[in-house]
Amino acid sequence: MFSTGRGSGGRQYDILPGRPDASIMTYRIESTEPEIKMPELGRNLVHEEGAALIRAWIAAMPGSCAASGIR
């Protein structure tokens, strides 16, 4: 089990370069569920522009998932 529990969304890495959909960070930022959302306090809505900026940042990161066998 991951240290984030349900907060991992079944993803294995906090940030997977080039793969925002496989990154825990984007999963948590885009959630409004109390046990999952990040930051945990002080928000009930997803900041769409901020989430899009983080997705674009992760997508632009260089890296090859093919070499590591990650899909």
Z-matrix of the N, CA and C atoms (Angstrom, degrees):
N
C 1 1.445
C 2 1.525 1 109.39
N 3 1.279 2 115.96 1 144.13
C 4 1.455 3 121.92 2 -179.96
C 5 1.525 4 110.49 3 -76.50
N 6 1.327 5 116.83 4 152.65
C 7 1.458 6 120.58 5 179.91
C 8 1.528 7 111.53 6 -64.83
N 9 1.321 8 117.86 7 -20.88
C 10 1.456 9 120.83 8 179.17
C 11 1.523 10 112.07 9 -86.55
N 12 1.320 11 117.36 10 -2.90
C 13 1.471 12 120.38 11 -178.21
C 14 1.520 13 110.12 12 59.81
N 15 1.330 14 115.37 13 -131.02
C 16 1.473 15 119.70 14 178.34
C 17 1.523 16 111.69 15 -63.79
N 18 1.325 17 116.83 16 -20.77
C 19 1.461 18 122.00 17 -177.53
C 20 1.512 19 114.19 18 -64.82
N 21 1.318 20 118.20 19 -10.59
C 22 1.465 21 120.03 20 178.56
C 23 1.521 22 111.57 21 -83.77
N 24 1.316 23 117.42 22 -21.04
C 25 1.454 24 120.71 23 -177.18
C 26 1.524 25 112.32 24 60.99
N 27 1.325 26 116.11 25 23.69
C 28 1.455 27 120.76 26 -178.45
C 29 1.514 28 113.93 27 80.41
N 30 1.327 29 115.74 28 3.04
C 31 1.464 30 119.74 29 179.14
C 32 1.519 31 108.86 30 -85.38
N 33 1.330 32 116.65 31 152.71
C 34 1.454 33 120.82 32 -173.33
C 35 1.530 34 113.47 33 -98.06
N 36 1.335 35 117.58 34 -24.54
C 37 1.460 36 120.39 35 -173.68
C 38 1.523 37 111.46 36 -125.01
N 39 1.347 38 115.67 37 144.68
C 40 1.467 39 120.63 38 176.95
C 41 1.517 40 110.38 39 -57.80
N 42 1.327 41 115.65 40 -51.62
C 43 1.458 42 122.21 41 177.89
C 44 1.520 43 107.16 42 -134.32
N 45 1.312 44 116.60 43 123.83
C 46 1.459 45 122.00 44 176.83
C 47 1.526 46 106.46 45 -112.28
N 48 1.341 47 117.28 46 104.46
C 49 1.473 48 120.64 47 -175.73
C 50 1.529 49 113.04 48 -48.31
N 51 1.329 50 114.07 49 129.96
C 52 1.456 51 120.71 50 179.69
C 53 1.517 52 114.75 51 80.07
N 54 1.329 53 117.62 52 -2.53
C 55 1.470 54 121.40 53 -173.93
C 56 1.530 55 112.16 54 -132.81
N 57 1.328 56 118.46 55 71.72
C 58 1.470 57 119.28 56 -179.46
C 59 1.527 58 113.30 57 -60.18
N 60 1.326 59 118.44 58 -31.48
C 61 1.463 60 120.46 59 -179.70
C 62 1.525 61 112.42 60 -71.25
N 63 1.318 62 117.37 61 -17.88
C 64 1.460 63 121.78 62 179.39
C 65 1.528 64 111.88 63 -102.58
N 66 1.327 65 117.60 64 7.27
C 67 1.462 66 122.48 65 -176.87
C 68 1.530 67 111.44 66 -101.20
N 69 1.334 68 115.98 67 133.40
C 70 1.461 69 121.48 68 178.02
C 71 1.526 70 110.21 69 -59.85
N 72 1.324 71 117.13 70 -39.13
C 73 1.459 72 120.31 71 -176.12
C 74 1.529 73 112.51 72 -56.14
N 75 1.311 74 118.03 73 -48.47
C 76 1.459 75 119.97 74 -179.09
C 77 1.530 76 111.20 75 -67.95
N 78 1.309 77 117.22 76 -37.01
C 79 1.468 78 120.90 77 177.71
C 80 1.525 79 110.39 78 -58.40
N 81 1.321 80 116.83 79 -45.97
C 82 1.466 81 121.14 80 -177.12
C 83 1.523 82 112.00 81 -73.04
N 84 1.332 83 117.56 82 -38.55
C 85 1.463 84 120.86 83 179.64
C 86 1.528 85 110.83 84 -65.28
N 87 1.323 86 117.33 85 -33.73
C 88 1.460 87 121.87 86 -176.67
C 89 1.522 88 113.85 87 -89.87
N 90 1.329 89 118.17 88 4.11
C 91 1.459 90 121.53 89 179.65
C 92 1.533 91 110.80 90 -99.99
N 93 1.328 92 115.55 91 150.60
C 94 1.467 93 120.85 92 171.97
C 95 1.528 94 110.79 93 -115.67
N 96 1.336 95 117.10 94 5.17
C 97 1.458 96 120.77 95 178.38
C 98 1.528 97 109.28 96 -72.76
N 99 1.334 98 118.50 97 130.84
C 100 1.462 99 122.09 98 -175.08
C 101 1.528 100 115.04 99 -53.00
N 102 1.328 101 118.34 100 -37.65
C 103 1.465 102 121.06 101 -177.74
C 104 1.528 103 112.92 102 -79.97
N 105 1.316 104 117.28 103 -11.44
C 106 1.460 105 121.66 104 -172.95
C 107 1.515 106 112.83 105 -115.05
N 108 1.313 107 117.42 106 -39.50
C 109 1.466 108 121.13 107 -170.75
C 110 1.522 109 113.57 108 -56.23
N 111 1.315 110 114.29 109 149.95
C 112 1.449 111 122.44 110 178.34
C 113 1.519 112 107.15 111 -138.71
N 114 1.317 113 119.09 112 126.06
C 115 1.469 114 126.86 113 -1.72
C 116 1.521 115 110.91 114 -69.17
N 117 1.326 116 114.46 115 155.81
C 118 1.461 117 120.08 116 -174.59
C 119 1.523 118 113.61 117 -69.58
N 120 1.313 119 116.96 118 -34.14
C 121 1.465 120 120.89 119 -175.22
C 122 1.524 121 111.22 120 -110.65
N 123 1.319 122 114.79 121 154.31
C 124 1.456 123 120.21 122 170.14
C 125 1.516 124 117.34 123 79.60
N 126 1.322 125 118.28 124 18.17
C 127 1.459 126 118.17 125 175.08
C 128 1.513 127 111.44 126 -154.34
N 129 1.312 128 114.03 127 144.87
C 130 1.461 129 121.25 128 176.34
C 131 1.519 130 111.51 129 -127.74
N 132 1.324 131 116.37 130 -2.58
C 133 1.457 132 122.16 131 179.85
C 134 1.517 133 109.96 132 -123.58
N 135 1.312 134 116.15 133 153.98
C 136 1.466 135 121.27 134 173.25
C 137 1.521 136 107.56 135 -85.35
N 138 1.315 137 117.22 136 128.84
C 139 1.467 138 121.46 137 175.02
C 140 1.530 139 106.24 138 -81.73
N 141 1.317 140 115.98 139 94.95
C 142 1.470 141 122.08 140 -171.67
C 143 1.528 142 112.48 141 -57.00
N 144 1.332 143 117.49 142 -43.92
C 145 1.468 144 119.75 143 -179.02
C 146 1.523 145 111.10 144 -65.91
N 147 1.324 146 116.85 145 -40.31
C 148 1.465 147 120.43 146 178.23
C 149 1.518 148 111.72 147 -65.36
N 150 1.333 149 116.73 148 -43.31
C 151 1.464 150 121.03 149 178.74
C 152 1.531 151 110.52 150 -62.60
N 153 1.336 152 116.88 151 -41.00
C 154 1.471 153 120.78 152 178.56
C 155 1.529 154 110.96 153 -64.20
N 156 1.329 155 116.64 154 -37.75
C 157 1.463 156 120.73 155 178.47
C 158 1.527 157 111.13 156 -64.33
N 159 1.337 158 117.16 157 -43.69
C 160 1.475 159 121.09 158 177.87
C 161 1.522 160 110.41 159 -64.45
N 162 1.338 161 117.62 160 -42.43
C 163 1.474 162 120.96 161 177.64
C 164 1.520 163 111.06 162 -58.78
N 165 1.336 164 116.34 163 -45.80
C 166 1.464 165 120.71 164 -179.52
C 167 1.528 166 110.67 165 -64.01
N 168 1.329 167 117.16 166 -39.47
C 169 1.461 168 121.63 167 178.82
C 170 1.529 169 110.83 168 -62.17
N 171 1.339 170 116.71 169 -47.22
C 172 1.463 171 120.23 170 179.37
C 173 1.526 172 110.64 171 -65.72
N 174 1.326 173 117.37 172 -42.56
C 175 1.472 174 121.19 173 -179.75
C 176 1.522 175 111.65 174 -61.93
N 177 1.327 176 117.14 175 -31.40
C 178 1.461 177 120.70 176 -177.70
C 179 1.521 178 113.29 177 -82.99
N 180 1.324 179 118.49 178 -9.21
C 181 1.463 180 121.45 179 -179.00
C 182 1.523 181 110.22 180 -67.16
N 183 1.326 182 116.57 181 134.45
C 184 1.458 183 118.63 182 175.82
C 185 1.530 184 109.83 183 -72.09
N 186 1.275 185 115.72 184 151.88
C 187 1.456 186 120.31 185 178.53
C 188 1.511 187 109.82 186 154.06
N 189 1.291 188 115.06 187 152.45
C 190 1.447 189 119.53 188 -179.58
C 191 1.516 190 110.01 189 -120.67
N 192 1.302 191 116.39 190 118.18
C 193 1.455 192 121.36 191 176.09
C 194 1.525 193 110.07 192 -79.88
N 195 1.315 194 117.13 193 -24.07
C 196 1.469 195 120.63 194 -177.96
C 197 1.523 196 111.06 195 -61.67
N 198 1.325 197 117.30 196 -38.49
C 199 1.458 198 121.07 197 -178.53
C 200 1.514 199 111.85 198 -67.09
N 201 1.329 200 117.61 199 -28.81
C 202 1.463 201 120.88 200 -178.08
C 203 1.518 202 112.47 201 -94.74
N 204 1.330 203 117.51 202 -8.21
C 205 1.457 204 120.73 203 -179.85
C 206 1.515 205 113.25 204 82.56
N 207 1.339 206 118.12 205 9.64
C 208 1.464 207 122.31 206 -179.21
C 209 1.523 208 108.81 207 -85.24
N 210 1.336 209 116.08 208 138.41
C 211 1.462 210 120.98 209 179.27
C 212 1.493 211 111.01 210 -111.96
